[in-house]
Amino acid sequence: MPRTIEARLAEMGVTLPDAPAPAANYVPWVISGDLVIVSGQISVENGQLITGKLGADMDVAAGQAAARVCAINLLAQVKAACGGDLDRLDRVIRLGGFVNATPDFTAHPQVVNGASDFMAEALGEAGRHARAAVGCASLPMGVAVEVEGMFRIKP
């Protein structure tokens, strides 16, 4: 019997949080056909914001850890969109990463690798995706990273 996604996450020591409610006038995800588009998930873990600016008070490794948390939060939203059945997730299509960074910081792709590497580790080939990594002057509530995603699901 194939291993479930949540079993793989457990092997990695990851427990998905409850999908957070939106903080403004938007929905956390939209399903269109076999796609789930998930709104940006910020770097918040166990109710604690991971704040900071890359290139000033955070290094790349800390930024990668924040991006990994965003990826975990994305999967929590996908699970909610799939009625609690994460095994309906078929593939990660695209991630868009936003990095709170100083004007001279240029390692945005390395930071967003924290999310991309997590998806590949958790989902194997189905976790490989197209991606954008963008630097920003600021992000909501001073968080270090925000990541949005598009996922294909099974019926």
C-alpha positions in Angstrom: 0.0 0.0 0.0 1.5 3.4 -0.9 2.5 5.7 1.9 0.2 8.7 2.4 1.4 12.3 2.2 0.7 12.8 5.9 2.6 9.7 6.7 5.6 11.1 4.8 5.2 14.4 6.6 5.2 12.5 9.9 8.4 10.8 8.9 9.8 14.2 8.4 8.6 15.4 11.8 6.0 17.7 10.3 2.5 18.1 11.6 0.3 20.4 9.5 -1.3 23.2 11.5 -5.0 24.1 11.2 -5.4 26.2 8.1 -5.4 29.8 9.2 -8.4 32.0 8.4 -7.7 35.0 6.1 -6.6 38.2 7.7 -8.4 40.5 5.2 -11.1 40.5 2.5 -10.1 37.4 0.5 -10.5 33.7 0.6 -7.6 31.3 1.6 -8.0 29.2 -1.5 -10.1 28.9 -4.7 -10.7 25.6 -6.6 -11.1 25.9 -10.4 -11.4 22.6 -12.1 -8.6 20.4 -10.9 -6.5 23.4 -9.6 -6.3 24.8 -6.1 -4.9 28.3 -5.9 -3.8 29.1 -2.4 -3.5 32.7 -1.2 -0.1 33.8 0.1 0.9 32.1 3.4 3.1 34.1 5.7 5.9 32.9 7.9 4.0 32.1 11.1 4.6 29.0 13.2 2.7 28.0 16.3 1.0 31.4 16.3 4.4 33.2 16.3 5.3 35.5 13.4 8.7 34.9 11.9 9.7 38.5 11.2 12.8 40.1 9.9 14.5 41.6 6.8 16.9 39.5 4.8 20.2 41.3 4.3 19.7 43.3 7.6 18.8 41.1 10.6 18.3 37.7 9.0 20.7 35.4 7.1 19.8 33.1 4.2 19.4 30.0 6.4 16.9 31.8 8.6 15.0 33.0 5.5 14.9 29.4 4.2 13.5 28.2 7.5 10.8 30.9 7.2 10.0 29.9 3.6 9.7 26.2 4.7 7.1 27.3 7.3 5.2 29.0 4.5 5.2 25.8 2.5 3.9 23.8 5.5 1.1 26.4 5.8 0.4 26.1 2.1 -0.1 22.3 2.5 -2.5 23.0 5.4 -4.6 25.1 3.1 -4.6 22.5 0.4 -5.7 19.9 2.9 -8.6 22.2 3.9 -9.5 22.7 0.3 -9.6 19.0 -0.2 -12.0 18.4 2.7 -9.2 17.1 4.9 -7.9 14.5 2.4 -4.4 15.6 1.5 -3.9 12.6 -0.6 -6.0 14.3 -3.3 -3.0 16.5 -3.9 -1.5 15.4 -7.2 1.2 18.0 -8.0 2.6 21.3 -7.0 2.2 23.5 -10.2 3.8 26.8 -9.1 5.0 28.7 -6.1 5.5 32.4 -5.8 7.8 33.6 -3.1 8.1 37.1 -1.6 11.1 37.9 0.5 11.3 40.9 2.9 14.7 42.2 1.9 17.1 45.1 1.8 17.6 46.8 -1.6 21.1 45.2 -1.9 20.0 41.7 -1.0 20.0 39.4 -4.1 19.7 35.8 -2.7 15.9 35.7 -3.0 16.0 32.4 -5.0 18.1 30.8 -2.3 15.6 31.9 0.4 12.6 30.6 -1.5 14.4 27.3 -1.9 13.3 26.7 1.7 9.8 26.2 0.3 10.8 24.5 -2.9 13.1 22.0 -1.1 10.4 21.2 1.4 7.8 20.4 -1.4 10.3 18.2 -3.2 11.2 16.3 0.0 7.6 15.9 1.1 6.1 15.0 -2.3 9.0 13.7 -4.4 8.6 14.4 -8.2 5.1 15.7 -7.6 6.6 18.5 -5.5 8.7 19.9 -8.3 7.2 23.1 -9.7 7.6 26.4 -11.6 8.4 29.3 -9.4 9.1 33.0 -8.9 11.2 34.5 -6.1 10.8 38.3 -5.6 12.3 40.7 -3.2 10.0 43.2 -1.4 10.6 46.3 0.7 8.2 45.0 3.3 5.6 42.3 3.9 2.5 42.1 6.1 3.2 42.5 9.8 7.0 42.5 9.1 7.2 38.8 8.2 10.3 37.6 6.5 8.7 35.5 3.8 5.3 34.9 2.1 4.6 32.1 -0.4 1.6 31.5 -2.6 0.9 28.4 -4.6 -1.0 26.6 -7.3 -1.7 22.9 -6.9 -3.4 20.2 -9.0 -5.8 17.9 -7.2 -7.5 14.6 -7.9 -11.4 14.4 -7.9 
